[in-house]
Amino acid sequence: MDAINDFISSLLPYTEWPMFILLIGGGLFLAFYSKFAPFRHFGHAIAVVSGKYDDKNAKGDVSSFQALSAAVAATVGLGNISGVAIAIHDGGPGVVFWIWMTALLGMGIKFYSGSLAIMYRGTDSEGKMQGGPMFYITQGMGKWAKPMAIFFSVCGLFGFLGVFTANQFTEAFMGVVEPQETIWATSEYNWKLGIGFFLAIITSIVIFGGLTKIAKVASAIVPFMVGIYLLAVIFVMASHADEVFPALKMILVEAWNFDTMVTGGFWGLVIVGVRRAMFSNEAGLGSAPMYHGQSRNDEPAKEGLVAMLGPFIDTILVCTFTAVVIILSGAYLEEGSGIVMTMSAFETTLYGIGDILLMVIVAAFALSTLFTYSYYGVKSLSFLTNAKIGKWYNVFFIIMIVFAAIASLKLVKNLIDLSYALMVIPNMIAVLYLSPKVNAASKQYFEKRKKGGA
């Protein structure tokens, strides 16, 4: 595994600048090109996702709320709880500022990609409606761009594996339970293997039921667990109110620390923030449009507004709260990264029981993330082959859950970082290329809404 990790690590530097330019440069362009329209209609986005503007006669398999819940299920979870800790470990508190900046730009990117998911929809070999980068690349850009869609899908076969989630859930469980040697498990390796099999079995029960079952489970779990998590961090912040402002100040000051010790100096710090923000909310990645493309919605701009809420929920809110707890607890100064750091922070600030509470929350988030990621992988393989073969991705997905439980965090993190960076390239090129189409559709929608027709 060391050889695989070394190979992946050697490729990462070549993906950093293309990813940075497309996400930050592309995000800035879209913000100005749209005249900040998505942000100006934030209130309407809330109303849409609440179901106020649902059209029961529209094409699609799930509601906009279910699509958002499923997409957020893949992002609100260990990407926020563990990913933020990894970011702070790698780049210090200042990295959180660059996570914020990337998330704000990501809201605009998701507006465009969510709109395109409705604008360009297709059907698979079984006649079921599908959406996502593969379809808006081939239908919107033309047949000449199909190699981009194929490249995206190939990278998705690896990027959409639930390896990070399975790995961090295992670490969380081991940290809380601290299992002793027993007859059936005589080593840490065996314990991790057992956890991997447990996750694989639970995940199998849901993912083989298809999109509708995944969406129903996600929409039931995600809002409740996000609420519990936010209540926990708000309680911590209220209990340590005098330390919240210094923690936020540290984030702002360290964001501009040109003497930072992070690898690569100041720009290394920024790139760490961009990577972790992308992992947190998947803006620019192209995964969420696969769900939004199946919403019961015929208005591209309306679905774009729903998609825009994803980065706000999982990064601006959840990531910020997580970061503040980690900083004010002092956990970021300790050894360890990922979920171990976050659990240490909660244990310190919630009177010794925070790690247990976090374990329960992590369990729900981990399962909901695994459910939704499997769907992305199925869609990727289905595009490359057909819907019948695509379903076999779930078997590969389940096997990799077990592998991830015993793998190192470094290997898992590098695999995801490389896959995500490569997927951003074709997706963002398509989003930028097709942005005039989105602007035209959104202008028409907002004008119709002004006249009371939407």
C-alpha positions as a Markdown table, in Angstrom:
| # | Residue | x | y | z |
|---|---|---|---|---|
| 1 | Met | 0.0 | 0.0 | 0.0 |
| 2 | Asp | 3.0 | 2.3 | 0.6 |
| 3 | Ala | 3.9 | 2.1 | -3.1 |
| 4 | Ile | 0.3 | 3.0 | -4.2 |
| 5 | Asn | 0.3 | 5.9 | -1.8 |
| 6 | Asp | 3.7 | 7.2 | -3.1 |
| 7 | Phe | 2.4 | 7.0 | -6.7 |
| 8 | Ile | -0.7 | 8.9 | -5.9 |
| 9 | Ser | 1.2 | 11.5 | -3.9 |
| 10 | Ser | 3.6 | 12.1 | -6.8 |
| 11 | Leu | 0.6 | 13.0 | -9.0 |
| 12 | Leu | -1.1 | 15.4 | -6.6 |
| 13 | Pro | 1.2 | 18.5 | -7.3 |
| 14 | Tyr | 0.2 | 18.4 | -11.0 |
| 15 | Thr | -3.5 | 18.8 | -10.2 |
| 16 | Glu | -3.3 | 21.6 | -7.7 |
| 17 | Trp | -3.1 | 24.6 | -10.0 |
| 18 | Pro | -5.6 | 23.5 | -12.6 |
| 19 | Met | -8.1 | 22.8 | -9.7 |
| 20 | Phe | -7.3 | 26.1 | -8.0 |
| 21 | Ile | -7.7 | 28.2 | -11.2 |
| 22 | Leu | -10.9 | 26.5 | -12.2 |
| 23 | Leu | -12.6 | 26.6 | -8.8 |
| 24 | Ile | -11.4 | 30.1 | -7.6 |
| 25 | Gly | -11.0 | 31.8 | -11.0 |
| 26 | Gly | -14.1 | 30.1 | -12.4 |
| 27 | Gly | -16.1 | 30.8 | -9.2 |
| 28 | Leu | -15.2 | 34.5 | -9.3 |
| 29 | Phe | -16.1 | 34.7 | -13.0 |
| 30 | Leu | -19.5 | 33.1 | -12.4 |
| 31 | Ala | -20.3 | 35.3 | -9.4 |
| 32 | Phe | -19.8 | 38.5 | -11.5 |
| 33 | Tyr | -21.2 | 37.0 | -14.7 |
| 34 | Ser | -24.5 | 36.2 | -12.9 |
| 35 | Lys | -24.5 | 39.7 | -11.3 |
| 36 | Phe | -24.7 | 37.8 | -8.0 |
| 37 | Ala | -28.2 | 36.7 | -8.9 |
| 38 | Pro | -28.1 | 33.4 | -6.9 |
| 39 | Phe | -27.1 | 35.3 | -3.7 |
| 40 | Arg | -29.7 | 38.0 | -4.3 |
| 41 | His | -32.4 | 35.3 | -4.4 |
| 42 | Phe | -31.3 | 33.4 | -1.3 |
| 43 | Gly | -34.6 | 33.8 | 0.4 |
| 44 | His | -36.5 | 32.4 | -2.6 |
| 45 | Ala | -34.1 | 29.4 | -2.5 |
| 46 | Ile | -35.3 | 28.7 | 1.1 |
| 47 | Ala | -38.9 | 28.9 | -0.1 |
| 48 | Val | -38.3 | 26.5 | -3.0 |
| 49 | Val | -36.7 | 23.8 | -0.9 |
| 50 | Ser | -39.5 | 24.1 | 1.7 |
| 51 | Gly | -41.8 | 22.8 | -1.0 |
| 52 | Lys | -43.7 | 26.0 | -1.5 |
| 53 | Tyr | -43.1 | 25.9 | -5.3 |
| 54 | Asp | -43.2 | 22.2 | -5.9 |
| 55 | Asp | -44.8 | 21.1 | -9.2 |
| 56 | Lys | -46.2 | 17.6 | -8.8 |
| 57 | Asn | -46.6 | 17.3 | -12.6 |
| 58 | Ala | -43.0 | 18.0 | -13.3 |
| 59 | Lys | -40.7 | 15.2 | -14.6 |
| 60 | Gly | -38.4 | 13.6 | -12.0 |
| 61 | Asp | -38.2 | 10.9 | -9.3 |
| 62 | Val | -37.6 | 12.9 | -6.1 |
| 63 | Ser | -38.6 | 16.3 | -4.7 |
| 64 | Ser | -36.1 | 19.1 | -4.6 |
| 65 | Phe | -35.9 | 18.7 | -0.8 |
| 66 | Gln | -35.1 | 15.0 | -1.2 |
| 67 | Ala | -32.4 | 15.8 | -3.8 |
| 68 | Leu | -30.9 | 18.5 | -1.6 |
| 69 | Ser | -31.0 | 16.1 | 1.4 |
| 70 | Ala | -29.3 | 13.3 | -0.6 |
| 71 | Ala | -26.7 | 15.7 | -1.9 |
| 72 | Val | -26.0 | 17.2 | 1.5 |
| 73 | Ala | -25.9 | 13.7 | 3.0 |
| 74 | Ala | -22.8 | 13.1 | 1.0 |
| 75 | Thr | -21.2 | 16.4 | 2.2 |
| 76 | Val | -22.6 | 17.2 | 5.7 |
| 77 | Gly | -20.8 | 14.5 | 7.7 |
| 78 | Leu | -17.3 | 13.4 | 7.9 |
| 79 | Gly | -16.2 | 15.9 | 5.3 |
| 80 | Asn | -17.2 | 18.6 | 7.7 |
| 81 | Ile | -16.4 | 16.9 | 11.0 |
| 82 | Ser | -13.2 | 15.2 | 10.0 |
| 83 | Gly | -12.2 | 17.1 | 6.9 |
| 84 | Val | -12.0 | 20.4 | 8.7 |
| 85 | Ala | -9.8 | 18.8 | 11.4 |
| 86 | Ile | -7.5 | 17.5 | 8.7 |
| 87 | Ala | -7.4 | 21.0 | 7.1 |
| 88 | Ile | -6.5 | 22.7 | 10.4 |
| 89 | His | -3.9 | 20.0 | 11.1 |
| 90 | Asp | -2.3 | 20.5 | 7.7 |
| 91 | Gly | -2.6 | 24.3 | 7.4 |
| 92 | Gly | -3.4 | 25.7 | 10.9 |
| 93 | Pro | -6.5 | 27.8 | 11.9 |
| 94 | Gly | -6.0 | 30.2 | 9.0 |
| 95 | Val | -7.0 | 27.5 | 6.5 |
| 96 | Val | -10.7 | 27.9 | 7.6 |
| 97 | Phe | -10.8 | 31.4 | 6.0 |
| 98 | Trp | -10.0 | 29.9 | 2.6 |
| 99 | Ile | -12.5 | 27.2 | 3.2 |
| 100 | Trp | -15.1 | 30.0 | 3.6 |
| 101 | Met | -14.0 | 31.8 | 0.5 |
| 102 | Thr | -14.2 | 28.7 | -1.6 |
| 103 | Ala | -17.6 | 27.8 | -0.2 |
| 104 | Leu | -19.0 | 31.3 | -1.1 |
| 105 | Leu | -17.8 | 30.9 | -4.6 |
| 106 | Gly | -19.0 | 27.3 | -4.5 |
| 107 | Met | -22.6 | 28.5 | -3.9 |
| 108 | Gly | -22.5 | 30.2 | -7.3 |
| 109 | Ile | -20.9 | 27.2 | -9.0 |
| 110 | Lys | -23.6 | 25.0 | -7.6 |
| 111 | Phe | -26.3 | 27.3 | -8.8 |
| 112 | Tyr | -24.9 | 26.9 | -12.4 |
| 113 | Ser | -24.3 | 23.1 | -12.2 |
| 114 | Gly | -27.7 | 22.5 | -10.5 |
| 115 | Ser | -29.4 | 24.5 | -13.2 |
| 116 | Leu | -27.6 | 22.5 | -15.9 |
| 117 | Ala | -28.6 | 19.2 | -14.3 |
| 118 | Ile | -32.3 | 20.1 | -15.1 |
| 119 | Met | -31.5 | 21.8 | -18.4 |
| 120 | Tyr | -29.8 | 18.8 | -19.9 |
| 121 | Arg | -31.3 | 15.5 | -18.8 |
| 122 | Gly | -31.1 | 12.1 | -20.5 |
| 123 | Thr | -32.2 | 8.6 | -19.9 |
| 124 | Asp | -30.2 | 5.5 | -19.2 |
| 125 | Ser | -30.5 | 2.1 | -21.0 |
| 126 | Glu | -33.5 | 1.3 | -18.8 |
| 127 | Gly | -35.3 | 4.4 | -19.8 |
| 128 | Lys | -34.9 | 6.1 | -16.4 |
| 129 | Met | -34.3 | 9.8 | -16.2 |
| 130 | Gln | -30.7 | 10.8 | -15.4 |
| 131 | Gly | -28.8 | 14.1 | -14.9 |
| 132 | Gly | -25.3 | 15.2 | -14.1 |
| 133 | Pro | -22.0 | 16.3 | -15.7 |
| 134 | Met | -22.0 | 13.4 | -18.1 |
| 135 | Phe | -25.2 | 14.6 | -19.7 |
| 136 | Tyr | -24.7 | 18.3 | -19.7 |
| 137 | Ile | -21.2 | 17.8 | -21.2 |
| 138 | Thr | -22.4 | 15.5 | -24.0 |
| 139 | Gln | -25.8 | 17.2 | -24.7 |
| 140 | Gly | -24.8 | 20.8 | -24.0 |
| 141 | Met | -21.3 | 20.9 | -25.5 |
| 142 | Gly | -21.8 | 18.3 | -28.2 |
| 143 | Lys | -20.4 | 14.9 | -29.2 |
| 144 | Trp | -16.9 | 16.3 | -29.5 |
| 145 | Ala | -16.8 | 16.7 | -25.7 |
| 146 | Lys | -17.8 | 13.1 | -24.9 |
| 147 | Pro | -14.1 | 12.2 | -24.0 |
| 148 | Met | -14.5 | 14.7 | -21.1 |
| 149 | Ala | -17.6 | 13.0 | -19.9 |
| 150 | Ile | -15.8 | 9.6 | -20.1 |
| 151 | Phe | -12.8 | 11.0 | -18.2 |
| 152 | Phe | -15.1 | 12.4 | -15.5 |
| 153 | Ser | -16.9 | 9.1 | -15.1 |
| 154 | Val | -13.7 | 7.1 | -14.9 |
| 155 | Cys | -12.3 | 9.3 | -12.2 |
| 156 | Gly | -15.7 | 9.0 | -10.5 |
| 157 | Leu | -15.3 | 5.3 | -10.1 |
| 158 | Phe | -12.6 | 6.0 | -7.6 |
| 159 | Gly | -13.6 | 9.4 | -6.3 |
| 160 | Phe | -17.1 | 8.2 | -5.3 |
| 161 | Leu | -15.9 | 5.3 | -3.2 |
| 162 | Gly | -16.8 | 5.7 | 0.4 |
| 163 | Val | -13.2 | 5.1 | 1.5 |
| 164 | Phe | -12.7 | 8.3 | 3.5 |
| 165 | Thr | -16.0 | 7.9 | 5.4 |
| 166 | Ala | -15.4 | 4.2 | 6.2 |
| 167 | Asn | -11.8 | 5.0 | 7.4 |
| 168 | Gln | -12.8 | 7.9 | 9.6 |
| 169 | Phe | -15.8 | 6.1 | 11.1 |
| 170 | Thr | -13.6 | 3.2 | 12.0 |
| 171 | Glu | -11.1 | 5.6 | 13.7 |
| 172 | Ala | -13.9 | 7.2 | 15.6 |
| 173 | Phe | -15.3 | 3.9 | 16.8 |
| 174 | Met | -11.8 | 2.7 | 17.9 |
| 175 | Gly | -11.2 | 6.0 | 19.7 |
| 176 | Val | -14.5 | 5.8 | 21.8 |
| 177 | Val | -14.7 | 2.1 | 22.5 |
| 178 | Glu | -11.0 | 1.4 | 22.9 |
| 179 | Pro | -11.7 | -2.3 | 22.4 |
| 180 | Gln | -9.8 | -4.8 | 24.5 |
| 181 | Glu | -8.6 | -8.2 | 23.2 |
| 182 | Thr | -11.4 | -10.7 | 23.0 |
| 183 | Ile | -11.8 | -14.3 | 21.7 |
| 184 | Trp | -13.0 | -13.1 | 18.3 |
| 185 | Ala | -10.8 | -10.1 | 17.9 |
| 186 | Thr | -7.2 | -10.4 | 19.1 |
| 187 | Ser | -5.8 | -7.4 | 17.4 |
| 188 | Glu | -6.7 | -3.8 | 16.4 |
| 189 | Tyr | -6.5 | -5.0 | 12.8 |
| 190 | Asn | -9.3 | -7.6 | 13.4 |
| 191 | Trp | -11.4 | -5.0 | 15.2 |
| 192 | Lys | -11.1 | -2.6 | 12.2 |
| 193 | Leu | -11.9 | -5.5 | 9.8 |
| 194 | Gly | -15.0 | -6.3 | 11.8 |
| 195 | Ile | -16.2 | -2.6 | 11.7 |
| 196 | Gly | -15.6 | -2.6 | 7.9 |
| 197 | Phe | -17.8 | -5.7 | 7.5 |
| 198 | Phe | -20.5 | -4.1 | 9.7 |
| 199 | Leu | -20.6 | -1.0 | 7.6 |
| 200 | Ala | -20.6 | -3.0 | 4.4 |
| 201 | Ile | -23.7 | -5.0 | 5.6 |
| 202 | Ile | -25.7 | -2.0 | 6.7 |
| 203 | Thr | -24.8 | -0.1 | 3.6 |
| 204 | Ser | -25.8 | -3.0 | 1.3 |
| 205 | Ile | -29.3 | -3.1 | 2.8 |
| 206 | Val | -30.0 | 0.5 | 1.6 |
| 207 | Ile | -28.0 | 1.0 | -1.6 |
| 208 | Phe | -29.3 | -2.1 | -3.4 |
| 209 | Gly | -32.8 | -0.5 | -3.1 |
| 210 | Gly | -31.9 | 2.3 | -5.6 |
| 211 | Leu | -32.3 | 6.0 | -5.7 |
| 212 | Thr | -35.8 | 6.3 | -4.1 |
| 213 | Lys | -34.8 | 4.3 | -1.0 |
| 214 | Ile | -31.5 | 6.3 | -0.7 |
| 215 | Ala | -33.4 | 9.6 | -1.0 |
| 216 | Lys | -36.0 | 8.6 | 1.6 |
| 217 | Val | -33.4 | 7.4 | 4.1 |
| 218 | Ala | -31.2 | 10.5 | 3.6 |
| 219 | Ser | -34.1 | 13.0 | 3.9 |
| 220 | Ala | -35.0 | 11.3 | 7.2 |
| 221 | Ile | -31.6 | 11.1 | 8.7 |
| 222 | Val | -29.8 | 14.2 | 7.5 |
| 223 | Pro | -32.0 | 17.1 | 8.8 |
| 224 | Phe | -32.3 | 15.5 | 12.3 |
| 225 | Met | -28.6 | 14.7 | 12.7 |
| 226 | Val | -27.5 | 18.1 | 11.4 |
| 227 | Gly | -29.8 | 19.6 | 14.0 |
| 228 | Ile | -28.4 | 17.5 | 16.8 |
| 229 | Tyr | -24.8 | 18.4 | 15.7 |
| 230 | Leu | -25.5 | 22.1 | 15.5 |
| 231 | Leu | -27.2 | 22.1 | 18.9 |
| 232 | Ala | -24.1 | 20.4 | 20.4 |
| 233 | Val | -21.6 | 22.9 | 18.9 |
| 234 | Ile | -23.8 | 25.8 | 19.8 |
| 235 | Phe | -23.9 | 24.6 | 23.4 |
| 236 | Val | -20.1 | 24.3 | 23.4 |
| 237 | Met | -19.8 | 27.8 | 22.0 |
| 238 | Ala | -22.3 | 29.2 | 24.5 |
| 239 | Ser | -20.4 | 27.5 | 27.3 |
| 240 | His | -17.1 | 29.0 | 26.1 |
| 241 | Ala | -18.5 | 32.3 | 24.8 |
| 242 | Asp | -15.5 | 34.3 | 25.8 |
| 243 | Glu | -13.3 | 32.1 | 23.6 |
| 244 | Val | -15.4 | 32.2 | 20.4 |
| 245 | Phe | -14.3 | 35.6 | 19.3 |
| 246 | Pro | -10.5 | 34.9 | 19.8 |
| 247 | Ala | -11.0 | 31.7 | 17.8 |
| 248 | Leu | -12.6 | 33.6 | 14.9 |
| 249 | Lys | -9.9 | 36.3 | 15.2 |
| 250 | Met | -7.2 | 33.6 | 15.0 |
| 251 | Ile | -8.8 | 32.2 | 11.8 |
| 252 | Leu | -8.7 | 35.7 | 10.2 |
| 253 | Val | -5.2 | 36.6 | 11.3 |
| 254 | Glu | -3.6 | 33.2 | 10.4 |
| 255 | Ala | -5.3 | 33.2 | 7.0 |
| 256 | Trp | -2.8 | 35.9 | 6.0 |
| 257 | Asn | 0.3 | 34.5 | 7.8 |
| 258 | Phe | 2.9 | 34.5 | 5.1 |
| 259 | Asp | 5.3 | 32.8 | 7.4 |
| 260 | Thr | 3.1 | 29.8 | 7.9 |
| 261 | Met | 4.8 | 26.4 | 8.3 |
| 262 | Val | 2.3 | 24.7 | 6.0 |
| 263 | Thr | 3.9 | 22.9 | 3.1 |
| 264 | Gly | 4.1 | 25.3 | 0.2 |
| 265 | Gly | 4.0 | 28.5 | 2.3 |
| 266 | Phe | 1.1 | 30.9 | 1.9 |
| 267 | Trp | -0.2 | 29.4 | -1.4 |
| 268 | Gly | 0.1 | 26.0 | 0.1 |
| 269 | Leu | -2.2 | 27.2 | 2.9 |
| 270 | Val | -4.7 | 28.5 | 0.3 |
| 271 | Ile | -4.7 | 25.3 | -1.7 |
| 272 | Val | -5.2 | 23.2 | 1.5 |
| 273 | Gly | -8.3 | 25.3 | 2.1 |
| 274 | Val | -9.6 | 24.9 | -1.5 |
| 275 | Arg | -9.1 | 21.1 | -1.4 |
| 276 | Arg | -10.9 | 20.7 | 2.0 |
| 277 | Ala | -13.7 | 23.0 | 1.0 |
| 278 | Met | -14.2 | 21.1 | -2.2 |
| 279 | Phe | -14.3 | 17.8 | -0.2 |
| 280 | Ser | -16.7 | 19.4 | 2.3 |
| 281 | Asn | -19.3 | 20.7 | -0.2 |
| 282 | Glu | -18.3 | 19.2 | -3.5 |
| 283 | Ala | -18.8 | 22.5 | -5.4 |
| 284 | Gly | -17.3 | 22.2 | -8.8 |
| 285 | Leu | -16.9 | 18.5 | -8.4 |
| 286 | Gly | -20.1 | 17.6 | -10.3 |
| 287 | Ser | -21.6 | 15.0 | -7.9 |
| 288 | Ala | -24.6 | 16.9 | -6.6 |
| 289 | Pro | -26.0 | 17.5 | -10.1 |
| 290 | Met | -26.5 | 13.7 | -10.4 |
| 291 | Tyr | -29.2 | 14.0 | -7.7 |
| 292 | His | -30.6 | 17.4 | -8.7 |
| 293 | Gly | -31.0 | 16.1 | -12.2 |
| 294 | Gln | -33.7 | 13.7 | -11.0 |
| 295 | Ser | -35.7 | 16.3 | -9.1 |
| 296 | Arg | -39.4 | 16.8 | -9.9 |
| 297 | Asn | -38.6 | 20.2 | -11.4 |
| 298 | Asp | -38.7 | 21.6 | -14.9 |
| 299 | Glu | -37.2 | 25.0 | -14.1 |
| 300 | Pro | -33.4 | 25.0 | -14.3 |
| 301 | Ala | -32.9 | 28.1 | -12.2 |
| 302 | Lys | -35.2 | 26.9 | -9.5 |
| 303 | Glu | -33.2 | 23.7 | -9.0 |
| 304 | Gly | -30.0 | 25.8 | -9.2 |
| 305 | Leu | -31.2 | 27.8 | -6.2 |
| 306 | Val | -31.8 | 24.6 | -4.3 |
| 307 | Ala | -28.4 | 23.3 | -5.1 |
| 308 | Met | -26.8 | 26.6 | -4.0 |
| 309 | Leu | -27.9 | 25.9 | -0.4 |
| 310 | Gly | -25.7 | 22.9 | -0.1 |
| 311 | Pro | -22.4 | 24.8 | 0.4 |
| 312 | Phe | -24.1 | 27.2 | 2.8 |
| 313 | Ile | -25.4 | 24.4 | 5.0 |
| 314 | Asp | -22.4 | 22.1 | 5.1 |
| 315 | Thr | -19.5 | 24.6 | 4.9 |
| 316 | Ile | -20.6 | 28.1 | 6.0 |
| 317 | Leu | -22.5 | 26.6 | 8.9 |
| 318 | Val | -21.3 | 23.2 | 9.9 |
| 319 | Cys | -17.6 | 23.6 | 9.0 |
| 320 | Thr | -17.4 | 26.9 | 10.8 |
| 321 | Phe | -18.9 | 25.5 | 14.0 |
| 322 | Thr | -16.6 | 22.5 | 13.9 |
| 323 | Ala | -13.5 | 24.7 | 13.4 |
| 324 | Val | -14.4 | 27.0 | 16.3 |
| 325 | Val | -14.8 | 24.0 | 18.7 |
| 326 | Ile | -11.5 | 22.5 | 17.5 |
| 327 | Ile | -9.7 | 25.8 | 18.0 |
| 328 | Leu | -11.2 | 27.0 | 21.3 |
| 329 | Ser | -10.7 | 23.5 | 22.8 |
| 330 | Gly | -7.0 | 23.6 | 21.9 |
| 331 | Ala | -7.3 | 20.2 | 20.2 |
| 332 | Tyr | -5.6 | 21.5 | 17.1 |
| 333 | Leu | -2.4 | 21.8 | 19.1 |
| 334 | Glu | -2.4 | 18.0 | 19.9 |
| 335 | Glu | -1.1 | 15.1 | 17.9 |
| 336 | Gly | -3.5 | 13.3 | 15.6 |
| 337 | Ser | -5.6 | 14.4 | 12.7 |
| 338 | Gly | -9.1 | 13.8 | 11.2 |
| 339 | Ile | -11.8 | 12.5 | 13.4 |
| 340 | Val | -9.4 | 11.9 | 16.3 |
| 341 | Met | -8.8 | 15.6 | 16.7 |
| 342 | Thr | -12.5 | 16.5 | 16.5 |
| 343 | Met | -13.4 | 13.9 | 19.1 |
| 344 | Ser | -10.7 | 15.2 | 21.4 |
| 345 | Ala | -12.2 | 18.7 | 21.0 |
| 346 | Phe | -15.7 | 17.5 | 21.9 |
| 347 | Glu | -14.6 | 15.3 | 24.8 |
| 348 | Thr | -12.8 | 18.3 | 26.3 |
| 349 | Thr | -15.6 | 20.8 | 25.8 |
| 350 | Leu | -18.6 | 18.6 | 26.6 |
| 351 | Tyr | -17.7 | 17.3 | 30.0 |
| 352 | Gly | -16.1 | 14.0 | 29.0 |
| 353 | Ile | -19.1 | 12.7 | 27.1 |
| 354 | Gly | -18.7 | 14.7 | 23.9 |
| 355 | Asp | -16.8 | 12.0 | 22.1 |
| 356 | Ile | -19.6 | 9.5 | 22.7 |
| 357 | Leu | -22.2 | 12.0 | 21.4 |
| 358 | Leu | -20.1 | 12.7 | 18.4 |
| 359 | Met | -19.7 | 9.0 | 17.8 |
| 360 | Val | -23.5 | 8.6 | 17.5 |
| 361 | Ile | -23.7 | 11.6 | 15.1 |
| 362 | Val | -20.7 | 10.3 | 13.1 |
| 363 | Ala | -22.4 | 6.9 | 12.8 |
| 364 | Ala | -25.5 | 8.5 | 11.2 |
| 365 | Phe | -23.5 | 10.8 | 9.0 |
| 366 | Ala | -21.2 | 8.0 | 7.9 |
| 367 | Leu | -24.1 | 5.7 | 6.8 |
| 368 | Ser | -25.9 | 8.5 | 5.0 |
| 369 | Thr | -22.7 | 9.5 | 3.2 |
| 370 | Leu | -22.1 | 5.9 | 2.1 |
| 371 | Phe | -25.6 | 5.5 | 0.8 |
| 372 | Thr | -25.4 | 8.6 | -1.4 |
| 373 | Tyr | -21.8 | 8.0 | -2.7 |
| 374 | Ser | -22.7 | 4.6 | -3.9 |
| 375 | Tyr | -25.3 | 6.2 | -6.2 |
| 376 | Tyr | -22.8 | 8.5 | -7.8 |
| 377 | Gly | -20.5 | 5.6 | -8.6 |
| 378 | Val | -23.4 | 3.6 | -10.1 |
| 379 | Lys | -24.2 | 6.5 | -12.4 |
| 380 | Ser | -20.6 | 6.8 | -13.5 |
| 381 | Leu | -20.3 | 3.2 | -14.4 |
| 382 | Ser | -23.8 | 3.2 | -16.0 |
| 383 | Phe | -22.7 | 6.0 | -18.3 |
| 384 | Leu | -19.5 | 4.1 | -19.3 |
| 385 | Thr | -21.4 | 0.9 | -19.9 |
| 386 | Asn | -25.1 | 0.6 | -19.3 |
| 387 | Ala | -27.6 | 0.6 | -16.4 |
| 388 | Lys | -27.5 | -3.1 | -15.9 |
| 389 | Ile | -23.7 | -3.3 | -15.6 |
| 390 | Gly | -23.7 | 0.0 | -13.6 |
| 391 | Lys | -25.5 | -1.6 | -10.7 |
| 392 | Trp | -22.5 | -3.9 | -10.2 |
| 393 | Tyr | -20.5 | -0.9 | -9.0 |
| 394 | Asn | -22.2 | -1.4 | -5.6 |
| 395 | Val | -20.4 | -4.7 | -5.2 |
| 396 | Phe | -17.0 | -3.0 | -5.8 |
| 397 | Phe | -18.2 | -0.2 | -3.4 |
| 398 | Ile | -19.0 | -2.6 | -0.6 |
| 399 | Ile | -15.6 | -4.4 | -1.0 |
| 400 | Met | -13.8 | -1.0 | -0.8 |
| 401 | Ile | -15.6 | -0.1 | 2.5 |
| 402 | Val | -13.9 | -3.1 | 4.1 |
| 403 | Phe | -10.6 | -2.1 | 2.6 |
| 404 | Ala | -10.9 | 1.5 | 3.8 |
| 405 | Ala | -11.5 | 0.4 | 7.3 |
| 406 | Ile | -8.0 | -1.0 | 7.6 |
| 407 | Ala | -6.2 | 1.4 | 5.3 |
| 408 | Ser | -4.2 | 4.5 | 6.4 |
| 409 | Leu | -5.7 | 7.9 | 6.5 |
| 410 | Lys | -2.9 | 9.2 | 4.3 |
| 411 | Leu | -3.7 | 6.8 | 1.5 |
| 412 | Val | -7.4 | 7.3 | 1.6 |
| 413 | Lys | -7.0 | 11.1 | 1.7 |
| 414 | Asn | -4.6 | 11.2 | -1.2 |
| 415 | Leu | -6.8 | 8.9 | -3.3 |
| 416 | Ile | -9.8 | 11.2 | -2.8 |
| 417 | Asp | -7.9 | 14.4 | -3.3 |
| 418 | Leu | -6.5 | 13.2 | -6.7 |
| 419 | Ser | -9.8 | 11.8 | -7.9 |
| 420 | Tyr | -11.6 | 15.0 | -7.0 |
| 421 | Ala | -9.1 | 17.3 | -8.5 |
| 422 | Leu | -9.2 | 15.4 | -11.8 |
| 423 | Met | -13.1 | 15.4 | -11.8 |
| 424 | Val | -13.2 | 19.2 | -11.3 |
| 425 | Ile | -11.4 | 19.8 | -14.6 |
| 426 | Pro | -14.0 | 18.5 | -17.1 |
| 427 | Asn | -16.9 | 19.5 | -14.9 |
| 428 | Met | -15.8 | 23.2 | -14.5 |
| 429 | Ile | -14.9 | 23.5 | -18.1 |
| 430 | Ala | -18.5 | 22.4 | -19.0 |
| 431 | Val | -20.1 | 24.7 | -16.4 |
| 432 | Leu | -18.1 | 27.7 | -17.7 |
| 433 | Tyr | -18.8 | 26.9 | -21.3 |
| 434 | Leu | -22.5 | 26.5 | -20.7 |
| 435 | Ser | -22.9 | 29.4 | -18.3 |
| 436 | Pro | -24.6 | 31.7 | -21.0 |
| 437 | Lys | -27.3 | 29.1 | -21.3 |
| 438 | Val | -27.9 | 29.2 | -17.5 |
| 439 | Asn | -27.9 | 33.0 | -17.5 |
| 440 | Ala | -30.6 | 33.0 | -20.2 |
| 441 | Ala | -32.8 | 30.5 | -18.4 |
| 442 | Ser | -32.4 | 32.2 | -15.0 |
| 443 | Lys | -33.2 | 35.6 | -16.5 |
| 444 | Gln | -36.4 | 34.2 | -18.0 |
| 445 | Tyr | -37.3 | 32.5 | -14.7 |
| 446 | Phe | -36.7 | 35.6 | -12.5 |
| 447 | Glu | -38.7 | 37.8 | -14.9 |
| 448 | Lys | -41.6 | 35.3 | -14.8 |
| 449 | Arg | -41.4 | 35.3 | -11.0 |
| 450 | Lys | -41.6 | 39.1 | -10.9 |
| 451 | Lys | -44.8 | 38.9 | -12.9 |
| 452 | Gly | -46.2 | 36.4 | -10.4 |
| 453 | Gly | -45.9 | 33.4 | -12.7 |
| 454 | Ala | -43.4 | 31.4 | -10.7 |
